[in-house]
Amino acid sequence: MATAPGHIEKRSGKRLNVSIPSRLRHSGFDQADVLICNLSFRGFRAECTEQLTRGDFVSIDLPKIGLVRARVAWCQTGHVGGMFLKATDIRRCV
C-alpha cells in the first residue's frame, strides 16, 4: 500500500485503496478539492494542497454518506491523514 513519502504507518486495521475525488472543509478555508487515496472505518488518507496542522478538525465529503467530521492525524506536503470522530461504514461509499 502506498503512503506519503516518509510517513510511517502506526495504525492497524484494514484500509481500502481508492481514488475518490472529494472536498475537504476546514475553518481556515471554505473547501478544498482532494483525492482520497485510502479509507478505513476509522479514517482516510488524501492528497491535499491546503496547509493543515495535526489536530485540526475537518469535514470530508464521502460519496453516498456526505460530510464526515475528522481530526487531522498527520500531514506532510501534499498529503493528509485524518481520523474520523465516529467510526464510519465506508462500504456505502465505494
PDB file of N, CA, C and O in Angstrom, chain B, residues numbered from 101:
ATOM      1  N   MET B 101       0.845  -1.168   0.000  1.00  0.00           N
ATOM      2  CA  MET B 101       0.000   0.000   0.000  1.00  0.00           C
ATOM      3  C   MET B 101       0.892   1.233   0.000  1.00  0.00           C
ATOM      4  O   MET B 101       1.830   1.320   0.793  1.00  0.00           O
ATOM      5  N   ALA B 102       0.618   2.157  -0.857  1.00  0.00           N
ATOM      6  CA  ALA B 102       1.413   3.379  -0.960  1.00  0.00           C
ATOM      7  C   ALA B 102       1.026   4.351   0.142  1.00  0.00           C
ATOM      8  O   ALA B 102      -0.152   4.494   0.470  1.00  0.00           O
ATOM      9  N   THR B 103       2.012   5.010   0.705  1.00  0.00           N
ATOM     10  CA  THR B 103       1.762   6.049   1.700  1.00  0.00           C
ATOM     11  C   THR B 103       2.555   7.276   1.309  1.00  0.00           C
ATOM     12  O   THR B 103       3.369   7.242   0.386  1.00  0.00           O
ATOM     13  N   ALA B 104       2.308   8.358   2.023  1.00  0.00           N
ATOM     14  CA  ALA B 104       3.042   9.583   1.751  1.00  0.00           C
ATOM     15  C   ALA B 104       4.528   9.327   1.980  1.00  0.00           C
ATOM     16  O   ALA B 104       4.890   8.571   2.881  1.00  0.00           O
ATOM     17  N   PRO B 105       5.387   9.942   1.181  1.00  0.00           N
ATOM     18  CA  PRO B 105       6.827   9.751   1.351  1.00  0.00           C
ATOM     19  C   PRO B 105       7.263  10.083   2.774  1.00  0.00           C
ATOM     20  O   PRO B 105       6.937  11.152   3.289  1.00  0.00           O
ATOM     21  N   GLY B 106       7.993   9.179   3.406  1.00  0.00           N
ATOM     22  CA  GLY B 106       8.497   9.420   4.745  1.00  0.00           C
ATOM     23  C   GLY B 106       7.497   9.145   5.849  1.00  0.00           C
ATOM     24  O   GLY B 106       7.846   9.233   7.027  1.00  0.00           O
ATOM     25  N   HIS B 107       6.244   8.810   5.496  1.00  0.00           N
ATOM     26  CA  HIS B 107       5.225   8.552   6.515  1.00  0.00           C
ATOM     27  C   HIS B 107       5.377   7.133   7.033  1.00  0.00           C
ATOM     28  O   HIS B 107       5.469   6.189   6.248  1.00  0.00           O
ATOM     29  N   ILE B 108       5.403   6.977   8.344  1.00  0.00           N
ATOM     30  CA  ILE B 108       5.491   5.662   8.959  1.00  0.00           C
ATOM     31  C   ILE B 108       4.109   5.294   9.466  1.00  0.00           C
ATOM     32  O   ILE B 108       3.551   5.993  10.312  1.00  0.00           O
ATOM     33  N   GLU B 109       3.553   4.204   8.957  1.00  0.00           N
ATOM     34  CA  GLU B 109       2.212   3.772   9.320  1.00  0.00           C
ATOM     35  C   GLU B 109       2.228   3.202  10.730  1.00  0.00           C
ATOM     36  O   GLU B 109       2.954   2.247  11.003  1.00  0.00           O
ATOM     37  N   LYS B 110       1.430   3.783  11.633  1.00  0.00           N
ATOM     38  CA  LYS B 110       1.408   3.355  13.025  1.00  0.00           C
ATOM     39  C   LYS B 110       0.107   2.660  13.391  1.00  0.00           C
ATOM     40  O   LYS B 110       0.056   1.921  14.374  1.00  0.00           O
ATOM     41  N   ARG B 111      -0.949   2.888  12.612  1.00  0.00           N
ATOM     42  CA  ARG B 111      -2.244   2.327  12.953  1.00  0.00           C
ATOM     43  C   ARG B 111      -2.412   0.961  12.312  1.00  0.00           C
ATOM     44  O   ARG B 111      -1.762   0.627  11.322  1.00  0.00           O
ATOM     45  N   SER B 112      -3.305   0.184  12.908  1.00  0.00           N
ATOM     46  CA  SER B 112      -3.632  -1.099  12.301  1.00  0.00           C
ATOM     47  C   SER B 112      -5.071  -1.046  11.823  1.00  0.00           C
ATOM     48  O   SER B 112      -5.809  -0.113  12.139  1.00  0.00           O
ATOM     49  N   GLY B 113      -5.455  -2.033  11.074  1.00  0.00           N
ATOM     50  CA  GLY B 113      -6.817  -2.063  10.555  1.00  0.00           C
ATOM     51  C   GLY B 113      -6.783  -2.069   9.047  1.00  0.00           C
ATOM     52  O   GLY B 113      -5.853  -1.560   8.421  1.00  0.00           O
ATOM     53  N   LYS B 114      -7.812  -2.652   8.481  1.00  0.00           N
ATOM     54  CA  LYS B 114      -7.875  -2.755   7.026  1.00  0.00           C
ATOM     55  C   LYS B 114      -8.144  -1.410   6.394  1.00  0.00           C
ATOM     56  O   LYS B 114      -9.005  -0.650   6.837  1.00  0.00           O
ATOM     57  N   ARG B 115      -7.387  -1.135   5.347  1.00  0.00           N
ATOM     58  CA  ARG B 115      -7.594   0.073   4.553  1.00  0.00           C
ATOM     59  C   ARG B 115      -7.913  -0.346   3.136  1.00  0.00           C
ATOM     60  O   ARG B 115      -7.371  -1.321   2.614  1.00  0.00           O
ATOM     61  N   LEU B 116      -8.794   0.405   2.534  1.00  0.00           N
ATOM     62  CA  LEU B 116      -9.178   0.136   1.161  1.00  0.00           C
ATOM     63  C   LEU B 116      -8.538   1.195   0.278  1.00  0.00           C
ATOM     64  O   LEU B 116      -8.821   2.384   0.429  1.00  0.00           O
ATOM     65  N   ASN B 117      -7.678   0.774  -0.641  1.00  0.00           N
ATOM     66  CA  ASN B 117      -7.072   1.721  -1.579  1.00  0.00           C
ATOM     67  C   ASN B 117      -8.131   2.162  -2.577  1.00  0.00           C
ATOM     68  O   ASN B 117      -8.780   1.332  -3.212  1.00  0.00           O
ATOM     69  N   VAL B 118      -8.299   3.464  -2.710  1.00  0.00           N
ATOM     70  CA  VAL B 118      -9.314   4.041  -3.591  1.00  0.00           C
ATOM     71  C   VAL B 118      -8.719   5.236  -4.320  1.00  0.00           C
ATOM     72  O   VAL B 118      -7.590   5.643  -4.046  1.00  0.00           O
ATOM     73  N   SER B 119      -9.466   5.778  -5.224  1.00  0.00           N
ATOM     74  CA  SER B 119      -9.116   7.032  -5.891  1.00  0.00           C
ATOM     75  C   SER B 119     -10.432   7.786  -6.076  1.00  0.00           C
ATOM     76  O   SER B 119     -11.085   7.691  -7.115  1.00  0.00           O
ATOM     77  N   ILE B 120     -10.804   8.543  -5.030  1.00  0.00           N
ATOM     78  CA  ILE B 120     -12.109   9.205  -4.992  1.00  0.00           C
ATOM     79  C   ILE B 120     -11.914  10.719  -4.902  1.00  0.00           C
ATOM     80  O   ILE B 120     -11.417  11.214  -3.890  1.00  0.00           O
ATOM     81  N   PRO B 121     -12.297  11.459  -5.941  1.00  0.00           N
ATOM     82  CA  PRO B 121     -12.273  12.924  -5.838  1.00  0.00           C
ATOM     83  C   PRO B 121     -13.281  13.358  -4.772  1.00  0.00           C
ATOM     84  O   PRO B 121     -14.392  12.833  -4.709  1.00  0.00           O
ATOM     85  N   SER B 122     -12.887  14.314  -3.941  1.00  0.00           N
ATOM     86  CA  SER B 122     -13.757  14.755  -2.856  1.00  0.00           C
ATOM     87  C   SER B 122     -13.455  16.208  -2.509  1.00  0.00           C
ATOM     88  O   SER B 122     -12.646  16.870  -3.159  1.00  0.00           O
ATOM     89  N   ARG B 123     -14.128  16.683  -1.468  1.00  0.00           N
ATOM     90  CA  ARG B 123     -13.883  18.035  -0.954  1.00  0.00           C
ATOM     91  C   ARG B 123     -13.665  17.967   0.546  1.00  0.00           C
ATOM     92  O   ARG B 123     -14.322  17.209   1.259  1.00  0.00           O
ATOM     93  N   LEU B 124     -12.727  18.777   1.003  1.00  0.00           N
ATOM     94  CA  LEU B 124     -12.386  18.855   2.416  1.00  0.00           C
ATOM     95  C   LEU B 124     -12.727  20.250   2.899  1.00  0.00           C
ATOM     96  O   LEU B 124     -12.410  21.237   2.235  1.00  0.00           O
ATOM     97  N   ARG B 125     -13.370  20.335   4.048  1.00  0.00           N
ATOM     98  CA  ARG B 125     -13.712  21.642   4.630  1.00  0.00           C
ATOM     99  C   ARG B 125     -12.950  21.839   5.933  1.00  0.00           C
ATOM    100  O   ARG B 125     -12.705  20.898   6.687  1.00  0.00           O
ATOM    101  N   HIS B 126     -12.580  23.108   6.173  1.00  0.00           N
ATOM    102  CA  HIS B 126     -11.781  23.469   7.348  1.00  0.00           C
ATOM    103  C   HIS B 126     -12.085  24.916   7.661  1.00  0.00           C
ATOM    104  O   HIS B 126     -12.422  25.684   6.759  1.00  0.00           O
ATOM    105  N   SER B 127     -11.975  25.301   8.904  1.00  0.00           N
ATOM    106  CA  SER B 127     -12.287  26.691   9.273  1.00  0.00           C
ATOM    107  C   SER B 127     -11.340  27.694   8.622  1.00  0.00           C
ATOM    108  O   SER B 127     -11.693  28.865   8.482  1.00  0.00           O
ATOM    109  N   GLY B 128     -10.139  27.259   8.218  1.00  0.00           N
ATOM    110  CA  GLY B 128      -9.167  28.159   7.607  1.00  0.00           C
ATOM    111  C   GLY B 128      -9.399  28.422   6.133  1.00  0.00           C
ATOM    112  O   GLY B 128      -8.801  29.334   5.562  1.00  0.00           O
ATOM    113  N   PHE B 129     -10.265  27.628   5.509  1.00  0.00           N
ATOM    114  CA  PHE B 129     -10.610  27.822   4.099  1.00  0.00           C
ATOM    115  C   PHE B 129     -11.996  27.232   3.880  1.00  0.00           C
ATOM    116  O   PHE B 129     -12.431  26.354   4.624  1.00  0.00           O
ATOM    117  N   ASP B 130     -12.686  27.721   2.853  1.00  0.00           N
ATOM    118  CA  ASP B 130     -14.055  27.262   2.594  1.00  0.00           C
ATOM    119  C   ASP B 130     -14.071  25.768   2.301  1.00  0.00           C
ATOM    120  O   ASP B 130     -14.672  24.992   3.045  1.00  0.00           O
ATOM    121  N   GLN B 131     -13.420  25.370   1.234  1.00  0.00           N
ATOM    122  CA  GLN B 131     -13.291  23.956   0.900  1.00  0.00           C
ATOM    123  C   GLN B 131     -12.145  23.779  -0.079  1.00  0.00           C
ATOM    124  O   GLN B 131     -11.759  24.706  -0.790  1.00  0.00           O
ATOM    125  N   ALA B 132     -11.616  22.577  -0.096  1.00  0.00           N
ATOM    126  CA  ALA B 132     -10.506  22.265  -0.998  1.00  0.00           C
ATOM    127  C   ALA B 132     -10.803  20.958  -1.708  1.00  0.00           C
ATOM    128  O   ALA B 132     -11.357  20.029  -1.120  1.00  0.00           O
ATOM    129  N   ASP B 133     -10.429  20.895  -2.979  1.00  0.00           N
ATOM    130  CA  ASP B 133     -10.532  19.640  -3.715  1.00  0.00           C
ATOM    131  C   ASP B 133      -9.410  18.723  -3.247  1.00  0.00           C
ATOM    132  O   ASP B 133      -8.256  19.140  -3.147  1.00  0.00           O
ATOM    133  N   VAL B 134      -9.754  17.474  -2.963  1.00  0.00           N
ATOM    134  CA  VAL B 134      -8.774  16.478  -2.534  1.00  0.00           C
ATOM    135  C   VAL B 134      -9.023  15.190  -3.306  1.00  0.00           C
ATOM    136  O   VAL B 134     -10.066  15.021  -3.937  1.00  0.00           O
ATOM    137  N   LEU B 135      -8.062  14.295  -3.247  1.00  0.00           N
ATOM    138  CA  LEU B 135      -8.218  12.966  -3.812  1.00  0.00           C
ATOM    139  C   LEU B 135      -8.009  11.973  -2.674  1.00  0.00           C
ATOM    140  O   LEU B 135      -6.903  11.847  -2.150  1.00  0.00           O
ATOM    141  N   ILE B 136      -9.073  11.271  -2.295  1.00  0.00           N
ATOM    142  CA  ILE B 136      -8.966  10.273  -1.233  1.00  0.00           C
ATOM    143  C   ILE B 136      -8.219   9.071  -1.803  1.00  0.00           C
ATOM    144  O   ILE B 136      -8.610   8.511  -2.827  1.00  0.00           O
ATOM    145  N   CYS B 137      -7.136   8.680  -1.122  1.00  0.00           N
ATOM    146  CA  CYS B 137      -6.283   7.584  -1.593  1.00  0.00           C
ATOM    147  C   CYS B 137      -6.574   6.267  -0.885  1.00  0.00           C
ATOM    148  O   CYS B 137      -6.450   5.197  -1.480  1.00  0.00           O
ATOM    149  N   ASN B 138      -6.964   6.345   0.396  1.00  0.00           N
ATOM    150  CA  ASN B 138      -7.399   5.135   1.078  1.00  0.00           C
ATOM    151  C   ASN B 138      -8.376   5.483   2.184  1.00  0.00           C
ATOM    152  O   ASN B 138      -8.402   6.604   2.691  1.00  0.00           O
ATOM    153  N   LEU B 139      -9.176   4.494   2.543  1.00  0.00           N
ATOM    154  CA  LEU B 139     -10.217   4.648   3.560  1.00  0.00           C
ATOM    155  C   LEU B 139     -10.215   3.442   4.485  1.00  0.00           C
ATOM    156  O   LEU B 139      -9.910   2.324   4.070  1.00  0.00           O
ATOM    157  N   SER B 140     -10.557   3.683   5.734  1.00  0.00           N
ATOM    158  CA  SER B 140     -10.872   2.615   6.674  1.00  0.00           C
ATOM    159  C   SER B 140     -12.073   3.111   7.464  1.00  0.00           C
ATOM    160  O   SER B 140     -12.484   4.260   7.306  1.00  0.00           O
ATOM    161  N   PHE B 141     -12.634   2.269   8.302  1.00  0.00           N
ATOM    162  CA  PHE B 141     -13.780   2.722   9.082  1.00  0.00           C
ATOM    163  C   PHE B 141     -13.376   3.780  10.104  1.00  0.00           C
ATOM    164  O   PHE B 141     -14.238   4.437  10.687  1.00  0.00           O
ATOM    165  N   ARG B 142     -12.078   3.950  10.325  1.00  0.00           N
ATOM    166  CA  ARG B 142     -11.597   4.931  11.301  1.00  0.00           C
ATOM    167  C   ARG B 142     -10.999   6.184  10.698  1.00  0.00           C
ATOM    168  O   ARG B 142     -10.803   7.169  11.410  1.00  0.00           O
ATOM    169  N   GLY B 143     -10.696   6.181   9.381  1.00  0.00           N
ATOM    170  CA  GLY B 143     -10.078   7.377   8.828  1.00  0.00           C
ATOM    171  C   GLY B 143      -9.782   7.294   7.345  1.00  0.00           C
ATOM    172  O   GLY B 143     -10.291   6.427   6.634  1.00  0.00           O
ATOM    173  N   PHE B 144      -8.937   8.229   6.892  1.00  0.00           N
ATOM    174  CA  PHE B 144      -8.642   8.350   5.465  1.00  0.00           C
ATOM    175  C   PHE B 144      -7.249   8.917   5.262  1.00  0.00           C
ATOM    176  O   PHE B 144      -6.650   9.495   6.169  1.00  0.00           O
ATOM    177  N   ARG B 145      -6.747   8.737   4.044  1.00  0.00           N
ATOM    178  CA  ARG B 145      -5.545   9.436   3.576  1.00  0.00           C
ATOM    179  C   ARG B 145      -5.923  10.081   2.264  1.00  0.00           C
ATOM    180  O   ARG B 145      -6.580   9.462   1.427  1.00  0.00           O
ATOM    181  N   ALA B 146      -5.506  11.336   2.078  1.00  0.00           N
ATOM    182  CA  ALA B 146      -5.867  12.058   0.857  1.00  0.00           C
ATOM    183  C   ALA B 146      -4.721  12.939   0.391  1.00  0.00           C
ATOM    184  O   ALA B 146      -3.893  13.395   1.180  1.00  0.00           O
ATOM    185  N   GLU B 147      -4.700  13.166  -0.927  1.00  0.00           N
ATOM    186  CA  GLU B 147      -3.816  14.178  -1.490  1.00  0.00           C
ATOM    187  C   GLU B 147      -4.505  15.518  -1.278  1.00  0.00           C
ATOM    188  O   GLU B 147      -5.681  15.675  -1.605  1.00  0.00           O
ATOM    189  N   CYS B 148      -3.770  16.488  -0.728  1.00  0.00           N
ATOM    190  CA  CYS B 148      -4.360  17.785  -0.390  1.00  0.00           C
ATOM    191  C   CYS B 148      -3.281  18.862  -0.477  1.00  0.00           C
ATOM    192  O   CYS B 148      -2.191  18.698   0.072  1.00  0.00           O
ATOM    193  N   THR B 149      -3.583  19.955  -1.160  1.00  0.00           N
ATOM    194  CA  THR B 149      -2.594  21.025  -1.311  1.00  0.00           C
ATOM    195  C   THR B 149      -2.735  22.121  -0.257  1.00  0.00           C
ATOM    196  O   THR B 149      -1.877  22.999  -0.164  1.00  0.00           O
ATOM    197  N   GLU B 150      -3.804  22.082   0.538  1.00  0.00           N
ATOM    198  CA  GLU B 150      -4.007  23.106   1.566  1.00  0.00           C
ATOM    199  C   GLU B 150      -3.103  22.857   2.770  1.00  0.00           C
ATOM    200  O   GLU B 150      -2.712  21.723   3.048  1.00  0.00           O
ATOM    201  N   GLN B 151      -2.781  23.935   3.478  1.00  0.00           N
ATOM    202  CA  GLN B 151      -1.954  23.853   4.677  1.00  0.00           C
ATOM    203  C   GLN B 151      -2.828  23.438   5.860  1.00  0.00           C
ATOM    204  O   GLN B 151      -3.771  24.145   6.213  1.00  0.00           O
ATOM    205  N   LEU B 152      -2.522  22.310   6.463  1.00  0.00           N
ATOM    206  CA  LEU B 152      -3.242  21.817   7.634  1.00  0.00           C
ATOM    207  C   LEU B 152      -2.244  21.511   8.733  1.00  0.00           C
ATOM    208  O   LEU B 152      -1.048  21.371   8.477  1.00  0.00           O
ATOM    209  N   THR B 153      -2.738  21.408   9.957  1.00  0.00           N
ATOM    210  CA  THR B 153      -1.899  21.125  11.110  1.00  0.00           C
ATOM    211  C   THR B 153      -2.467  19.931  11.857  1.00  0.00           C
ATOM    212  O   THR B 153      -3.684  19.783  11.969  1.00  0.00           O
ATOM    213  N   ARG B 154      -1.591  19.085  12.364  1.00  0.00           N
ATOM    214  CA  ARG B 154      -2.039  17.946  13.165  1.00  0.00           C
ATOM    215  C   ARG B 154      -2.956  18.457  14.279  1.00  0.00           C
ATOM    216  O   ARG B 154      -2.634  19.425  14.969  1.00  0.00           O
ATOM    217  N   GLY B 155      -4.093  17.796  14.440  1.00  0.00           N
ATOM    218  CA  GLY B 155      -5.061  18.188  15.460  1.00  0.00           C
ATOM    219  C   GLY B 155      -6.199  19.041  14.934  1.00  0.00           C
ATOM    220  O   GLY B 155      -7.220  19.192  15.604  1.00  0.00           O
ATOM    221  N   ASP B 156      -6.034  19.609  13.723  1.00  0.00           N
ATOM    222  CA  ASP B 156      -7.122  20.397  13.116  1.00  0.00           C
ATOM    223  C   ASP B 156      -8.355  19.521  12.926  1.00  0.00           C
ATOM    224  O   ASP B 156      -8.251  18.318  12.689  1.00  0.00           O
ATOM    225  N   PHE B 157      -9.523  20.148  13.035  1.00  0.00           N
ATOM    226  CA  PHE B 157     -10.773  19.459  12.741  1.00  0.00           C
ATOM    227  C   PHE B 157     -11.205  19.826  11.334  1.00  0.00           C
ATOM    228  O   PHE B 157     -11.177  20.995  10.949  1.00  0.00           O
ATOM    229  N   VAL B 158     -11.606  18.816  10.566  1.00  0.00           N
ATOM    230  CA  VAL B 158     -12.024  18.997   9.179  1.00  0.00           C
ATOM    231  C   VAL B 158     -13.296  18.186   8.949  1.00  0.00           C
ATOM    232  O   VAL B 158     -13.690  17.369   9.782  1.00  0.00           O
ATOM    233  N   SER B 159     -13.920  18.423   7.820  1.00  0.00           N
ATOM    234  CA  SER B 159     -15.021  17.581   7.342  1.00  0.00           C
ATOM    235  C   SER B 159     -14.656  17.150   5.936  1.00  0.00           C
ATOM    236  O   SER B 159     -14.192  17.958   5.131  1.00  0.00           O
ATOM    237  N   ILE B 160     -14.866  15.878   5.643  1.00  0.00           N
ATOM    238  CA  ILE B 160     -14.602  15.370   4.302  1.00  0.00           C
ATOM    239  C   ILE B 160     -15.900  14.811   3.737  1.00  0.00           C
ATOM    240  O   ILE B 160     -16.668  14.150   4.437  1.00  0.00           O
ATOM    241  N   ASP B 161     -16.128  15.089   2.461  1.00  0.00           N
ATOM    242  CA  ASP B 161     -17.358  14.667   1.797  1.00  0.00           C
ATOM    243  C   ASP B 161     -17.156  13.279   1.194  1.00  0.00           C
ATOM    244  O   ASP B 161     -16.415  13.117   0.224  1.00  0.00           O
ATOM    245  N   LEU B 162     -17.821  12.278   1.776  1.00  0.00           N
ATOM    246  CA  LEU B 162     -17.718  10.910   1.279  1.00  0.00           C
ATOM    247  C   LEU B 162     -18.930  10.584   0.417  1.00  0.00           C
ATOM    248  O   LEU B 162     -20.060  10.856   0.822  1.00  0.00           O
ATOM    249  N   PRO B 163     -18.718  10.000  -0.773  1.00  0.00           N
ATOM    250  CA  PRO B 163     -19.836   9.663  -1.657  1.00  0.00           C
ATOM    251  C   PRO B 163     -20.860   8.776  -0.950  1.00  0.00           C
ATOM    252  O   PRO B 163     -20.492   7.853  -0.224  1.00  0.00           O
ATOM    253  N   LYS B 164     -22.135   9.057  -1.163  1.00  0.00           N
ATOM    254  CA  LYS B 164     -23.270   8.306  -0.617  1.00  0.00           C
ATOM    255  C   LYS B 164     -23.364   8.373   0.902  1.00  0.00           C
ATOM    256  O   LYS B 164     -24.246   7.747   1.490  1.00  0.00           O
ATOM    257  N   ILE B 165     -22.469   9.122   1.550  1.00  0.00           N
ATOM    258  CA  ILE B 165     -22.503   9.285   3.004  1.00  0.00           C
ATOM    259  C   ILE B 165     -22.684  10.752   3.360  1.00  0.00           C
ATOM    260  O   ILE B 165     -23.496  11.088   4.222  1.00  0.00           O
ATOM    261  N   GLY B 166     -21.931  11.626   2.702  1.00  0.00           N
ATOM    262  CA  GLY B 166     -21.983  13.054   2.995  1.00  0.00           C
ATOM    263  C   GLY B 166     -20.787  13.491   3.817  1.00  0.00           C
ATOM    264  O   GLY B 166     -19.763  12.809   3.859  1.00  0.00           O
ATOM    265  N   LEU B 167     -20.925  14.639   4.473  1.00  0.00           N
ATOM    266  CA  LEU B 167     -19.814  15.189   5.253  1.00  0.00           C
ATOM    267  C   LEU B 167     -19.583  14.374   6.519  1.00  0.00           C
ATOM    268  O   LEU B 167     -20.518  14.069   7.259  1.00  0.00           O
ATOM    269  N   VAL B 168     -18.322  14.028   6.752  1.00  0.00           N
ATOM    270  CA  VAL B 168     -17.930  13.276   7.938  1.00  0.00           C
ATOM    271  C   VAL B 168     -16.849  14.078   8.649  1.00  0.00           C
ATOM    272  O   VAL B 168     -15.868  14.490   8.030  1.00  0.00           O
ATOM    273  N   ARG B 169     -17.028  14.300   9.951  1.00  0.00           N
ATOM    274  CA  ARG B 169     -16.048  15.058  10.738  1.00  0.00           C
ATOM    275  C   ARG B 169     -14.842  14.179  11.060  1.00  0.00           C
ATOM    276  O   ARG B 169     -14.972  12.985  11.327  1.00  0.00           O
ATOM    277  N   ALA B 170     -13.663  14.807  11.026  1.00  0.00           N
ATOM    278  CA  ALA B 170     -12.425  14.083  11.299  1.00  0.00           C
ATOM    279  C   ALA B 170     -11.416  15.030  11.943  1.00  0.00           C
ATOM    280  O   ALA B 170     -11.558  16.251  11.880  1.00  0.00           O
ATOM    281  N   ARG B 171     -10.399  14.445  12.559  1.00  0.00           N
ATOM    282  CA  ARG B 171      -9.282  15.207  13.123  1.00  0.00           C
ATOM    283  C   ARG B 171      -8.040  14.833  12.329  1.00  0.00           C
ATOM    284  O   ARG B 171      -7.806  13.656  12.054  1.00  0.00           O
ATOM    285  N   VAL B 172      -7.250  15.826  11.962  1.00  0.00           N
ATOM    286  CA  VAL B 172      -6.013  15.581  11.215  1.00  0.00           C
ATOM    287  C   VAL B 172      -5.039  14.836  12.127  1.00  0.00           C
ATOM    288  O   VAL B 172      -4.638  15.346  13.174  1.00  0.00           O
ATOM    289  N   ALA B 173      -4.665  13.626  11.718  1.00  0.00           N
ATOM    290  CA  ALA B 173      -3.743  12.802  12.491  1.00  0.00           C
ATOM    291  C   ALA B 173      -2.293  13.077  12.099  1.00  0.00           C
ATOM    292  O   ALA B 173      -1.391  13.010  12.934  1.00  0.00           O
ATOM    293  N   TRP B 174      -2.082  13.383  10.837  1.00  0.00           N
ATOM    294  CA  TRP B 174      -0.746  13.716  10.330  1.00  0.00           C
ATOM    295  C   TRP B 174      -0.905  14.477   9.021  1.00  0.00           C
ATOM    296  O   TRP B 174      -1.927  14.370   8.343  1.00  0.00           O
ATOM    297  N   CYS B 175       0.105  15.232   8.684  1.00  0.00           N
ATOM    298  CA  CYS B 175       0.110  15.919   7.392  1.00  0.00           C
ATOM    299  C   CYS B 175       1.555  16.103   6.950  1.00  0.00           C
ATOM    300  O   CYS B 175       2.448  16.392   7.747  1.00  0.00           O
ATOM    301  N   GLN B 176       1.744  15.925   5.659  1.00  0.00           N
ATOM    302  CA  GLN B 176       3.026  16.148   5.016  1.00  0.00           C
ATOM    303  C   GLN B 176       2.722  16.824   3.702  1.00  0.00           C
ATOM    304  O   GLN B 176       1.584  16.792   3.234  1.00  0.00           O
ATOM    305  N   THR B 177       3.703  17.423   3.114  1.00  0.00           N
ATOM    306  CA  THR B 177       3.493  18.150   1.868  1.00  0.00           C
ATOM    307  C   THR B 177       2.687  17.315   0.883  1.00  0.00           C
ATOM    308  O   THR B 177       3.121  16.251   0.442  1.00  0.00           O
ATOM    309  N   GLY B 178       1.512  17.816   0.552  1.00  0.00           N
ATOM    310  CA  GLY B 178       0.677  17.166  -0.447  1.00  0.00           C
ATOM    311  C   GLY B 178      -0.211  16.045   0.043  1.00  0.00           C
ATOM    312  O   GLY B 178      -1.009  15.521  -0.734  1.00  0.00           O
ATOM    313  N   HIS B 179      -0.103  15.652   1.317  1.00  0.00           N
ATOM    314  CA  HIS B 179      -0.890  14.541   1.842  1.00  0.00           C
ATOM    315  C   HIS B 179      -1.399  14.861   3.245  1.00  0.00           C
ATOM    316  O   HIS B 179      -0.776  15.614   3.994  1.00  0.00           O
ATOM    317  N   VAL B 180      -2.545  14.271   3.580  1.00  0.00           N
ATOM    318  CA  VAL B 180      -3.108  14.426   4.917  1.00  0.00           C
ATOM    319  C   VAL B 180      -3.741  13.103   5.333  1.00  0.00           C
ATOM    320  O   VAL B 180      -4.326  12.396   4.513  1.00  0.00           O
ATOM    321  N   GLY B 181      -3.618  12.784   6.602  1.00  0.00           N
ATOM    322  CA  GLY B 181      -4.288  11.616   7.168  1.00  0.00           C
ATOM    323  C   GLY B 181      -5.260  12.100   8.217  1.00  0.00           C
ATOM    324  O   GLY B 181      -4.905  12.906   9.076  1.00  0.00           O
ATOM    325  N   GLY B 182      -6.481  11.614   8.153  1.00  0.00           N
ATOM    326  CA  GLY B 182      -7.495  12.042   9.105  1.00  0.00           C
ATOM    327  C   GLY B 182      -8.128  10.867   9.814  1.00  0.00           C
ATOM    328  O   GLY B 182      -8.281   9.789   9.239  1.00  0.00           O
ATOM    329  N   MET B 183      -8.500  11.080  11.085  1.00  0.00           N
ATOM    330  CA  MET B 183      -9.185  10.070  11.872  1.00  0.00           C
ATOM    331  C   MET B 183     -10.619  10.538  12.094  1.00  0.00           C
ATOM    332  O   MET B 183     -10.845  11.614  12.649  1.00  0.00           O
ATOM    333  N   PHE B 184     -11.593   9.727  11.656  1.00  0.00           N
ATOM    334  CA  PHE B 184     -12.990  10.089  11.828  1.00  0.00           C
ATOM    335  C   PHE B 184     -13.326  10.206  13.313  1.00  0.00           C
ATOM    336  O   PHE B 184     -12.833   9.431  14.134  1.00  0.00           O
ATOM    337  N   LEU B 185     -14.170  11.181  13.648  1.00  0.00           N
ATOM    338  CA  LEU B 185     -14.583  11.341  15.039  1.00  0.00           C
ATOM    339  C   LEU B 185     -15.506  10.206  15.468  1.00  0.00           C
ATOM    340  O   LEU B 185     -15.559   9.861  16.649  1.00  0.00           O
ATOM    341  N   LYS B 186     -16.233   9.625  14.514  1.00  0.00           N
ATOM    342  CA  LYS B 186     -17.070   8.445  14.760  1.00  0.00           C
ATOM    343  C   LYS B 186     -16.723   7.418  13.693  1.00  0.00           C
ATOM    344  O   LYS B 186     -16.512   7.772  12.533  1.00  0.00           O
ATOM    345  N   ALA B 187     -16.663   6.151  14.079  1.00  0.00           N
ATOM    346  CA  ALA B 187     -16.416   5.098  13.089  1.00  0.00           C
ATOM    347  C   ALA B 187     -17.456   5.222  11.981  1.00  0.00           C
ATOM    348  O   ALA B 187     -18.632   5.470  12.248  1.00  0.00           O
ATOM    349  N   THR B 188     -17.017   5.048  10.742  1.00  0.00           N
ATOM    350  CA  THR B 188     -17.876   5.268   9.577  1.00  0.00           C
ATOM    351  C   THR B 188     -17.891   4.025   8.694  1.00  0.00           C
ATOM    352  O   THR B 188     -16.843   3.461   8.383  1.00  0.00           O
ATOM    353  N   ASP B 189     -19.087   3.605   8.295  1.00  0.00           N
ATOM    354  CA  ASP B 189     -19.235   2.434   7.433  1.00  0.00           C
ATOM    355  C   ASP B 189     -18.908   2.840   5.997  1.00  0.00           C
ATOM    356  O   ASP B 189     -19.783   3.288   5.256  1.00  0.00           O
ATOM    357  N   ILE B 190     -17.655   2.680   5.615  1.00  0.00           N
ATOM    358  CA  ILE B 190     -17.194   3.139   4.299  1.00  0.00           C
ATOM    359  C   ILE B 190     -17.681   2.255   3.161  1.00  0.00           C
ATOM    360  O   ILE B 190     -17.546   2.635   1.997  1.00  0.00           O
ATOM    361  N   ARG B 191     -18.239   1.095   3.457  1.00  0.00           N
ATOM    362  CA  ARG B 191     -18.710   0.199   2.386  1.00  0.00           C
ATOM    363  C   ARG B 191     -19.761   0.881   1.521  1.00  0.00           C
ATOM    364  O   ARG B 191     -19.904   0.553   0.344  1.00  0.00           O
ATOM    365  N   ARG B 192     -20.491   1.820   2.092  1.00  0.00           N
ATOM    366  CA  ARG B 192     -21.537   2.509   1.330  1.00  0.00           C
ATOM    367  C   ARG B 192     -20.962   3.443   0.274  1.00  0.00           C
ATOM    368  O   ARG B 192     -21.642   3.737  -0.709  1.00  0.00           O
ATOM    369  N   CYS B 193     -19.745   3.913   0.441  1.00  0.00           N
ATOM    370  CA  CYS B 193     -19.227   4.934  -0.482  1.00  0.00           C
ATOM    371  C   CYS B 193     -18.279   4.379  -1.539  1.00  0.00           C
ATOM    372  O   CYS B 193     -17.792   5.135  -2.380  1.00  0.00           O
ATOM    373  N   VAL B 194     -18.011   3.096  -1.515  1.00  0.00           N
ATOM    374  CA  VAL B 194     -17.110   2.526  -2.527  1.00  0.00           C
ATOM    375  C   VAL B 194     -17.816   1.494  -3.383  1.00  0.00           C
ATOM    376  O   VAL B 194     -17.207   0.916  -4.283  1.00  0.00           O
TER     377      VAL B 194
END
